Amino acid sequence: MDPVNRAAARRCFMLLAVVLVSVPAFAQVDFSGNWAARFYEDATDRGGGPDIGDYVGLPLNDAARMRGDTWSASMFTLPEWQCRPHGSDYIWRGPQEMRIWKDVDPVTREITAFNTEWLRSMTVPVYLDGRPHPPAWAPHTWWGFKTAEWVGDMLKVTVTHVKENYMKRNGLARSDLATLNEFWIRRDNWLTIITVVDDPVFLTEPLVRSTHYELDVHQQIPPYPCDVVEEVERAKGAVPHWLPGTNPDLRNFSKKYGVPFEATRDGAATMYPEYLPKLRKLVQGAGKEEVVATGTALLGARQDLDFTDGDIHVWPVRGAVYLLVGAGGNITESAGRDGALLVDTGTERMTDKVLAALRQLQQQLSVTTSPHLAFGSTTQTMPPLNSHEPPRPVRFIINTQADSDHTGGNAKIYESGKTFTGGNVTVGKEAPDGASIIAHDNVLKRMSAPAAGQPPSPFNALPAQTYRQESMKLSYFFNGEGIQIIHLPAAHTDGDSIVHFRYSDVISTGDVFTPARYPIIDVERGGSIQGTIDGLNRILDLAIPEFRLEGGTMIVPGHGRVCDATDVGYYRDMVTIVRDRIQDLIAKGMTLAQIKAARPTLDYDTRYGGEPGSAQTFVETVFRSLSEKKK
């Protein structure tokens, strides 16, 4: 931000600070009621929707502009997006009714939470009881996790864990790395909401917007069901978008209002009065601008994909399924009376801590919750002296791939585990003592005979049970559910598997899906861009959202936080769109160097390109995969 803009921003926040301290402290205003939106700001945007190319007054970076430039409204017809609601920041501006009610502590009689509900939303709680926000590996939702504190009569709300959504309904996106603040101000029958969005992916400075509501005692929010239908006939896996430089509607807004085209693309500067001299010059020379990306996109937001703080953290996903993070690649565990089943085992150096976390979880699950109570002289309320059963063993390990950050703990965890034998199963010296390791047959080949210069994996780390077909199932329920292992050919490698816990409805994906970085496609080991896209679409075919395209089937990626089908959908869109762009440039006869210079990933680099050079590596891998396919 230049000095002029910084000074203007400081003035804005100083004014807000004056408002905050000018009201009495420790008050608790009641925001309860039915509220009707009043369109005093951006009425066109909030009704029929904004014009394509209307970016004025928004602090956008190059990534945001390219995302808007290449967006097609046909995206709304995809099954993944037909019932998508407004996100946490945008829903305040939607043309829809809103209701607020409060929760009150029965002892202190203090307000512990406000609950909000819009026409197209679920109940969204705003907690005032001091609870912390979830950890970084927790799933995100459309409306995020909200906590609040009183600042005089005003409520300041902090929002984290939001899903990606639109900043404007013309292709401008707000990322899932954004943090939001809301300021609720009530004056009699009027409610003012100020939202402040800080997005390291798409914004160069915070975006501040305001909305007004009026109390409406006659308002009733009706039900709003939404059914996904086949709106458009298209090839499976196709994602609508405009190739860079081909969107015919980008100048519509500029021509409609007589605004110089360049002025629609000048980002944060257009928010301040100091921009007027430049605007006058542009008006005098209007018509000379060209549709080009300006400046240099920001580097991607750096993220610790593996949450490597030296400890193993356990997160309950659903049912008997848990996520273990901090071991390198994610570990998915089914834990219960039948013992433990692991999907992947992390790196070798973290194995001791993984085993300790497994034992601790098993002990927690076996704690006696309450004594049995009888009557009279037989009543015994003293708990058992030892309420812990011995931890149950790891019985199965399923490897989604051969990479060492997913198989490094195999040998040691195998040795700590147990395979039960008897009956028509081999018994005696030939029977396996440790856990049963399962993987696709290509994983066994990669681990036992790796590329030249790499040592083979230890014998006890190798899969003893492999499959070659499209899928395999465990022969019986484990911890109360069926478990299916599905091969995704030619994706990250040629041996990738995903694991579906069918009762808990959780899918562990391995590195076919890693939501915070570009795909790593190992072409040398049989991976491909098309196989990756096919794998992502296979996951979407299996997943069923619970409501409003979130929840339902939960997804544990190879690295990163817990997700759902929506997160996979955004990722599938990105991979497909980049594939289409590079395919188009190859068809035009461009070399790899020319394609890299064209920056076909520019609008995604700030989200997925956090590691230096990762965007260029991804472009090169896609180029190589598509070029080899043509041969």
C-alpha positions in Angstrom: 0.0 0.0 0.0 1.4 3.5 -0.9 1.8 6.2 1.8 -1.4 8.0 0.7 -3.5 4.8 1.0 -1.9 3.9 4.3 -2.7 7.3 5.7 -6.3 7.0 4.5 -6.6 3.5 6.1 -5.2 4.8 9.3 -7.8 7.6 9.4 -10.6 5.0 8.8 -9.4 2.8 11.6 -8.9 5.8 14.0 -12.5 6.8 13.3 -13.6 3.2 14.1 -11.5 3.3 17.3 -13.3 6.5 18.4 -16.6 4.8 17.8 -15.5 1.9 20.0 -14.5 3.9 23.0 -17.4 6.4 22.8 -20.0 4.0 24.2 -20.3 2.7 27.8 -18.5 -0.5 28.7 -19.8 -3.8 29.9 -23.2 -3.4 28.3 -25.1 -6.3 26.7 -27.3 -5.1 23.9 -30.0 -7.6 22.8 -29.8 -8.1 19.0 -32.7 -10.6 19.0 -35.4 -10.2 16.4 -36.4 -10.6 12.8 -34.4 -8.2 10.6 -35.1 -7.1 7.0 -32.2 -6.0 4.7 -32.3 -2.4 3.5 -30.5 -1.8 0.2 -28.7 1.4 1.0 -25.4 0.2 -0.3 -24.6 -1.6 -3.6 -28.2 -2.4 -4.4 -27.4 -3.7 -7.9 -24.8 -6.1 -6.6 -27.1 -7.4 -4.0 -30.1 -7.9 -6.2 -29.7 -9.1 -9.8 -25.9 -9.2 -9.4 -22.9 -7.1 -10.5 -21.7 -6.6 -14.0 -18.8 -8.8 -15.3 -15.6 -6.8 -14.9 -16.9 -4.5 -12.1 -13.9 -4.5 -9.8 -14.0 -0.8 -8.8 -13.5 0.0 -5.2 -12.0 -3.4 -4.2 -8.4 -3.9 -3.1 -7.7 -6.8 -5.5 -4.4 -8.3 -6.5 -3.6 -9.8 -9.9 -4.7 -13.2 -8.8 -8.2 -12.0 -7.9 -8.5 -10.1 -11.2 -7.4 -13.1 -13.3 -9.9 -15.3 -11.4 -12.7 -12.8 -12.2 -11.5 -12.4 -15.8 -11.7 -16.2 -16.5 -14.8 -17.0 -14.5 -17.9 -18.2 -16.4 -21.5 -17.9 -14.9 -22.0 -21.5 -16.2 -20.0 -22.6 -13.2 -23.2 -22.2 -11.2 -24.7 -25.1 -13.1 -22.2 -27.7 -11.8 -23.7 -30.1 -9.3 -21.1 -29.0 -6.7 -22.2 -25.3 -6.8 -26.0 -25.3 -7.5 -26.9 -25.1 -3.9 -23.9 -23.1 -2.6 -25.0 -20.5 -0.1 -23.5 -17.0 0.4 -20.4 -17.1 2.6 -20.0 -15.6 6.0 -19.1 -12.1 4.9 -21.3 -12.0 1.8 -24.5 -13.4 3.4 -25.0 -10.1 5.3 -25.5 -8.4 1.9 -27.8 -11.0 0.4 -31.4 -10.1 -0.5 -32.8 -12.3 2.2 -34.4 -12.2 5.7 -32.4 -12.7 8.8 -33.3 -13.7 12.4 -31.2 -13.4 15.6 -31.9 -15.1 18.9 -29.8 -15.4 22.1 -28.7 -18.1 24.5 -28.6 -17.1 28.2 -26.7 -18.8 31.0 -29.3 -20.0 33.5 -27.0 -19.2 36.5 -25.3 -15.9 35.6 -28.1 -14.9 33.2 -25.4 -13.5 30.8 -25.7 -13.9 27.1 -23.5 -16.8 26.1 -24.3 -16.8 22.4 -26.2 -15.2 19.6 -27.6 -17.4 16.9 -28.2 -16.1 13.3 -30.2 -17.6 10.5 -30.8 -16.4 7.0 -33.1 -17.8 4.3 -30.3 -19.9 2.7 -28.3 -20.8 5.8 -28.2 -23.1 8.8 -28.1 -21.8 12.3 -24.9 -19.9 12.8 -23.8 -19.5 16.5 -21.7 -16.6 17.7 -20.1 -17.6 21.0 -19.5 -15.2 23.9 -18.5 -17.8 26.5 -14.7 -17.5 25.9 -14.2 -20.7 24.0 -11.1 -20.9 21.8 -11.2 -21.3 18.0 -10.6 -24.7 16.6 -7.0 -25.8 15.5 -5.7 -25.3 12.0 -6.5 -28.9 11.0 -10.2 -28.6 11.8 -12.7 -28.4 8.9 -14.0 -25.2 7.4 -17.7 -24.2 6.9 -19.6 -21.7 4.8 -20.1 -19.4 7.8 -17.0 -20.3 9.8 -16.4 -20.4 13.5 -17.5 -17.2 15.3 -16.6 -15.8 18.7 -17.4 -12.4 20.0 -16.6 -9.9 22.7 -18.4 -6.7 23.9 -16.9 -3.4 23.0 -19.2 -1.1 24.9 -22.7 -1.6 23.3 -21.1 -3.0 20.1 -20.4 -6.6 19.5 -17.1 -7.5 17.8 -17.1 -10.9 16.1 -14.0 -12.8 15.0 -14.6 -15.4 12.2 -12.1 -18.2 11.2 -12.4 -21.5 9.4 -14.4 -20.2 6.5 -14.7 -22.0 3.1 -13.8 -20.2 -0.1 -16.7 -18.2 -1.4 -17.4 -15.2 -3.6 -16.4 -11.6 -2.8 -18.8 -10.6 -5.6 -21.0 -12.7 -7.7 -19.1 -11.9 -10.9 -16.2 -14.3 -10.3 -14.2 -12.5 -7.6 -13.3 -14.9 -4.9 -12.6 -14.7 -1.2 -10.3 -17.5 -0.1 -10.5 -20.0 2.8 -7.4 -18.5 4.3 -9.3 -15.2 5.0 -10.0 -14.0 8.6 -13.1 -11.9 9.2 -14.3 -9.4 11.7 -17.9 -8.3 12.1 -19.1 -5.3 14.1 -22.7 -5.4 15.2 -24.3 -2.0 16.1 -27.9 -1.6 17.2 -29.7 1.7 17.5 -33.4 1.2 18.3 -34.9 -0.7 15.3 -31.9 -0.4 13.1 -29.0 -2.8 12.9 -25.7 -1.9 11.2 -23.2 -4.6 10.3 -19.6 -3.7 9.4 -17.5 -6.5 7.9 -13.7 -6.4 7.6 -12.1 -9.1 5.4 -8.4 -9.8 5.5 -7.5 -12.2 2.8 -3.8 -12.9 2.0 -4.7 -14.7 -1.2 -6.8 -12.2 -3.1 -6.6 -8.8 -1.3 -3.8 -6.2 -0.9 -5.4 -4.7 2.1 -8.6 -5.3 4.2 -12.0 -4.9 2.6 -14.5 -3.0 4.7 -18.2 -3.1 3.8 -21.4 -2.1 5.7 -25.0 -3.3 5.6 -28.2 -2.1 7.3 -31.2 -4.0 8.6 -34.5 -2.8 10.0 -36.5 -4.7 12.6 -39.6 -6.4 11.1 -41.9 -7.9 13.7 -44.1 -9.4 10.9 -41.3 -11.2 9.1 -41.2 -15.0 8.9 -38.3 -16.9 7.3 -39.8 -19.6 5.0 -38.2 -22.9 4.2 -35.7 -22.9 1.3 -35.1 -26.4 0.0 -32.6 -26.8 -2.8 -32.3 -29.9 -5.1 -29.4 -30.5 -7.4 -30.5 -31.3 -10.9 -28.8 -31.8 -14.3 -29.1 -28.2 -15.6 -26.7 -28.5 -18.6 -25.6 -31.5 -20.6 -21.9 -31.6 -20.7 -19.0 -34.1 -20.7 -18.2 -35.6 -17.3 -15.5 -33.7 -15.5 -15.9 -30.5 -17.6 -15.5 -27.2 -15.7 -16.9 -24.1 -17.4 -14.4 -21.2 -17.6 -13.0 -18.7 -20.1 -9.4 -19.1 -21.3 -7.2 -16.0 -20.4 -7.9 -13.2 -22.8 -11.1 -14.7 -24.3 -13.9 -13.4 -22.1 -16.0 -11.2 -24.4 -17.8 -9.5 -21.5 -15.0 -7.9 -19.5 -15.6 -4.4 -21.0 -19.4 -4.4 -20.5 -19.2 -2.6 -17.2 -16.7 0.0 -18.5 -18.8 0.7 -21.5 -22.1 0.8 -19.7 -21.0 3.4 -17.2 -18.4 5.3 -19.3 -15.6 4.3 -16.9 -12.1 3.9 -18.4 -11.3 0.2 -18.5 -8.0 0.6 -16.7 -9.8 2.3 -13.8 -11.8 -0.8 -13.2 -8.5 -2.7 -12.6 -6.6 -0.4 -10.4 -7.4 -2.2 -7.2 -7.1 -0.5 -3.8 -6.2 2.9 -5.2 -9.8 3.3 -6.6 -11.1 3.3 -3.0 -9.6 6.7 -2.1 -10.3 10.2 -3.3 -6.6 10.7 -4.2 -7.3 8.5 -7.3 -9.4 11.3 -8.9 -6.4 13.0 -10.8 -5.5 9.7 -12.4 -9.1 9.0 -13.3 -9.4 12.4 -15.0 -6.3 11.6 -17.1 -7.7 8.2 -18.0 -11.0 9.7 -19.1 -9.1 12.1 -21.4 -7.2 9.2 -23.0 -9.9 6.5 -22.7 -10.0 3.7 -25.3 -6.3 3.0 -25.3 -6.3 0.4 -22.6 -5.7 -3.3 -23.3 -6.8 -6.4 -21.5 -3.6 -7.5 -19.8 -2.6 -8.7 -16.4 -1.0 -5.9 -14.4 2.0 -6.2 -12.1 3.2 -9.3 -10.4 1.0 -11.7 -8.4 1.9 -12.1 -4.8 3.6 -15.2 -3.6 1.3 -17.8 -2.2 0.4 -17.7 1.5 2.9 -19.9 3.3 1.3 -22.8 5.2 2.6 -25.6 7.4 0.7 -28.4 5.6 1.8 -31.0 8.1 1.4 -29.0 11.3 4.9 -29.9 12.3 5.3 -28.6 15.8 7.0 -31.7 17.1 3.9 -33.3 18.5 1.1 -35.6 17.2 -2.4 -34.2 17.5 -5.6 -36.2 17.3 -8.8 -34.9 15.8 -12.1 -36.8 15.8 -13.4 -36.9 12.3 -16.6 -38.9 12.7 -17.7 -42.1 14.3 -14.7 -44.4 14.9 -12.4 -42.4 12.6 -9.7 -40.0 13.8 -7.1 -37.8 12.1 -3.5 -37.8 13.4 -1.5 -34.8 12.2 2.1 -33.9 12.7 3.7 -37.1 11.5 4.5 -35.9 7.9 1.6 -37.2 5.8 -1.8 -37.4 7.5 -2.7 -40.6 9.3 -6.3 -41.7 9.4 -7.2 -44.1 12.3 -10.2 -46.3 12.9 -10.1 -46.9 16.7 -12.4 -49.0 18.8 -13.1 -52.5 20.3 -11.6 -54.2 17.3 -8.3 -52.4 17.7 -6.7 -49.9 15.4 -6.6 -49.6 11.6 -4.3 -47.0 10.1 -4.3 -45.4 6.7 -0.6 -44.5 6.2 2.0 -44.2 9.0 3.8 -40.9 8.5 7.6 -40.5 8.6 10.0 -42.8 10.3 11.3 -40.2 12.8 7.8 -39.5 14.2 6.9 -43.2 14.7 7.5 -43.3 18.5 5.2 -40.3 19.0 2.6 -41.8 16.7 2.6 -45.0 18.8 2.2 -43.0 22.0 -0.7 -41.1 20.5 -2.3 -44.4 19.4 -2.0 -45.9 22.9 -3.4 -42.7 24.5 -6.4 -42.7 22.2 -7.1 -46.4 22.9 -6.9 -45.8 26.6 -9.3 -42.8 26.4 -11.8 -44.9 24.5 -11.7 -47.7 27.1 -12.2 -45.5 30.2 -15.2 -46.6 32.3 -17.6 -43.7 32.1 -19.7 -44.4 35.2 -20.1 -47.2 37.8 -23.1 -49.5 37.8 -25.6 -48.4 40.4 -27.8 -50.9 42.2 -30.1 -50.5 45.2 -29.8 -50.6 49.0 -26.9 -52.5 50.5 -25.7 -53.6 47.0 -25.1 -50.0 45.9 -21.4 -49.4 45.1 -20.4 -46.0 43.9 -16.6 -46.3 44.2 -15.2 -46.4 40.7 -12.8 -49.3 39.7 -9.3 -48.8 40.9 -8.0 -49.1 37.3 -10.4 -48.0 34.7 -8.0 -48.5 31.7 -8.0 -51.6 29.6 -4.7 -52.4 27.9 -4.5 -50.6 24.6 -5.8 -52.7 21.7 -3.2 -53.4 19.0 -2.9 -52.0 15.5 -4.2 -54.8 13.3 -4.2 -53.2 9.8 -2.1 -50.7 7.9 -3.4 -49.5 4.5 -0.9 -47.5 2.4 -2.3 -45.1 0.0 1.0 -44.8 -1.9 4.7 -45.6 -1.6 6.1 -42.2 -0.5 8.2 -42.3 2.7 6.2 -39.6 4.4 3.2 -42.0 4.3 5.0 -45.3 4.8 8.0 -44.4 7.0 6.4 -45.7 10.1 5.3 -49.0 8.6 8.1 -51.2 10.0 7.9 -50.1 13.6 4.1 -49.9 13.8 3.9 -53.3 12.1 6.1 -54.8 14.8 3.9 -53.2 17.5 0.7 -54.6 16.0 -1.0 -58.0 15.8 -2.6 -60.2 13.2 -5.0 -62.7 14.7 -4.8 -66.2 13.3 -6.6 -69.5 13.8 -8.9 -71.9 12.1 -8.1 -72.0 8.4 -5.6 -69.2 8.7 -1.9 -70.1 9.0 -0.8 -70.8 12.6 2.7 -71.3 13.9 6.1 -69.9 12.9 4.9 -68.9 9.5 2.0 -66.8 10.8 2.6 -63.0 10.8 3.2 -61.6 14.3 2.6 -57.9 13.4 -0.1 -55.9 11.8 -1.3 -56.7 8.3 -0.1 -54.2 5.7 -2.3 -53.7 2.7 -1.7 -51.7 -0.5 -2.1 -51.8 -4.3 0.4 -54.1 -5.9 2.2 -51.2 -7.6 3.0 -49.9 -4.1 4.8 -53.1 -3.2 6.8 -52.9 -6.4 7.8 -49.3 -5.8 8.8 -50.0 -2.2 10.7 -53.3 -2.8 12.4 -52.2 -6.1 12.7 -48.4 -6.0 14.3 -46.1 -8.6 18.0 -46.4 -9.1 20.1 -45.0 -6.2 17.3 -45.5 -3.6 17.4 -48.3 -1.1 14.4 -50.7 -0.8 12.2 -50.4 2.2 12.8 -52.8 5.1 11.0 -56.2 4.7 8.7 -55.5 7.7 7.6 -52.3 6.0 6.4 -53.9 2.8 2.7 -54.7 2.1 2.0 -58.4 2.7 -1.5 -58.2 1.2 -1.9 -56.5 -2.2 -4.7 -56.1 -4.7 -4.7 -55.5 -8.5 -8.3 -54.9 -9.3 -10.3 -51.7 -9.2 -10.9 -52.1 -5.4 -10.9 -54.5 -2.5 -12.9 -54.7 0.8 -11.9 -55.9 4.2 -13.5 -59.3 4.6 -15.5 -58.2 7.6 -16.6 -55.1 9.5 -13.9 -53.4 11.6 -15.0 -51.2 14.5 -18.6 -51.5 13.3 -18.2 -50.6 9.6 -17.2 -51.8 6.2 -14.0 -50.5 4.7 -13.4 -50.3 1.0 -10.0 -49.6 -0.7 -10.3 -48.1 -4.2 -7.5 -47.8 -6.7 -7.1 -44.5 -8.6 -4.9 -45.4 -11.6 -2.3 -42.9 -12.9 -3.1 -40.1 -10.4 -0.3 -39.0 -8.0 1.4 -42.3 -9.0 0.2 -45.6 -10.5 -0.4 -47.2 -7.1 -2.7 -44.7 -5.4 -5.6 -45.8 -3.2 -8.3 -44.0 -1.4 -10.0 -45.6 1.7 -13.7 -45.3 2.3 -15.0 -45.9 5.9 -18.6 -46.6 4.8 -20.6 -46.2 8.1 -18.6 -43.2 9.4 -18.7 -41.9 5.8 -15.1 -40.7 5.8 -12.7 -40.9 2.8 -9.0 -40.9 3.3 -7.5 -39.8 0.0 -3.7 -39.9 0.2 -1.8 -37.4 -2.0 -4.4 -37.4 -4.8 -5.9 -34.5 -2.8 -3.8 -32.0 -0.8 -6.0 -28.9 -0.4 -3.2 -26.3 0.4 -0.8 -27.0 -2.5 -0.6 -27.9 -6.1 -0.8 -31.6 -6.9 2.5 -33.4 -6.9 2.3 -35.7 -9.9 5.1 -38.3 -10.2 5.1 -38.9 -13.9 8.2 -41.2 -13.5 6.0 -43.5 -11.3 3.0 -43.5 -13.6 1.2 -40.4 -12.4 -0.7 -38.1 -14.8 -2.7 -34.9 -14.8 -5.8 -36.6 -16.3 -5.5 -39.4 -13.7 -5.4 -36.8 -11.0 -8.6 -35.1 -12.3 -10.3 -38.5 -12.7 -9.3 -39.4 -9.1 -10.8 -36.1 -7.8 -14.0 -36.7 -9.7 -14.2 -40.2 -8.3 -14.0 -38.8 -4.8 -16.8 -36.4 -5.6 -18.9 -39.3 -7.0 -18.6 -41.1 -3.7 -19.2 -38.0 -1.4 -22.6 -36.8 -0.5 -23.0 -33.4 1.3 -25.2 -33.1 4.3 -26.8 -29.7 3.7 -26.0 -26.7 1.6 -23.0 -28.5 0.0 -21.1 -28.9 3.3 -20.7 -31.7 5.8 -21.9 -35.2 4.9 -19.0 -37.2 3.7 -15.8 -36.0 5.4 -12.5 -36.1 3.5 -9.0 -36.6 5.1 -6.4 -35.5 2.6 -2.8 -36.7 2.3 -1.7 -33.4 3.9 -3.6 -30.5 5.4 -6.9 -30.0 7.2 -10.1 -32.1 7.4 -12.3 -31.3 4.4 -15.6 -32.2 2.7 -16.8 -32.5 -0.9 -16.9 -28.8 -1.4 -13.2 -28.5 -0.8 -12.5 -31.3 -3.2 -14.8 -29.5 -5.7 -12.8 -26.3 -5.5 -9.6 -28.2 -5.9 -10.9 -30.2 -8.9 -12.0 -27.0 -10.6 -8.5 -25.5 -10.2 -6.7 -28.6 -11.5 -9.1 -28.9 -14.5 -8.9 -25.2 -15.4 -5.1 -25.2 -15.3 -5.0 -28.4 -17.4 -7.3 -26.8 -20.0 -5.1 -23.6 -20.2 -1.9 -25.5 -20.7 -3.5 -27.8 -23.2 -4.7 -24.8 -25.2 -1.2 -23.2 -25.1 0.4 -26.5 -26.3 -2.1 -26.6 -29.2 -0.9 -23.2 -30.2 2.6 -24.5 -30.5 4.1 -22.8 -27.4 7.2 -24.3 -25.8 7.5 -25.1 -22.1 9.5 -21.9 -21.5 6.8 -19.8 -23.3 4.0 -21.5 -21.3 5.8 -20.8 -18.0 6.2 -17.2 -19.1 2.4 -17.0 -19.8 1.8 -17.8 -16.1 -1.3 -20.1 -16.6 -1.6 -20.6 -12.8 -1.4 -16.9 -11.9 -4.8 -16.7 -10.2 -4.1 -19.8 -8.1 -0.5 -19.2 -7.1 -1.4 -17.1 -4.1 -3.5 -20.0 -2.7 -1.6 -23.1 -3.8 1.9 -21.8 -4.6 3.2 -21.2 -1.1 6.4 -23.2 -1.7 9.0 -21.4 -3.8 9.0 -22.8 -7.4 6.0 -25.0 -6.8 3.8 -23.3 -9.4 6.5 -23.6 -12.1 7.0 -27.3 -11.1 3.3 -27.9 -11.5 3.2 -26.2 -14.9 6.1 -28.3 -16.0 4.6 -31.5 -14.8 1.3 -30.8 -16.5 3.1 -29.9 -19.7 5.1 -33.2 -19.6 2.0 -35.3 -18.8 0.0 -33.8 -21.6 2.9 -34.0 -24.1 3.5 -37.6 -23.3 -0.2 -38.4 -23.8 0.0 -37.0 -27.3 2.9 -39.4 -28.3 
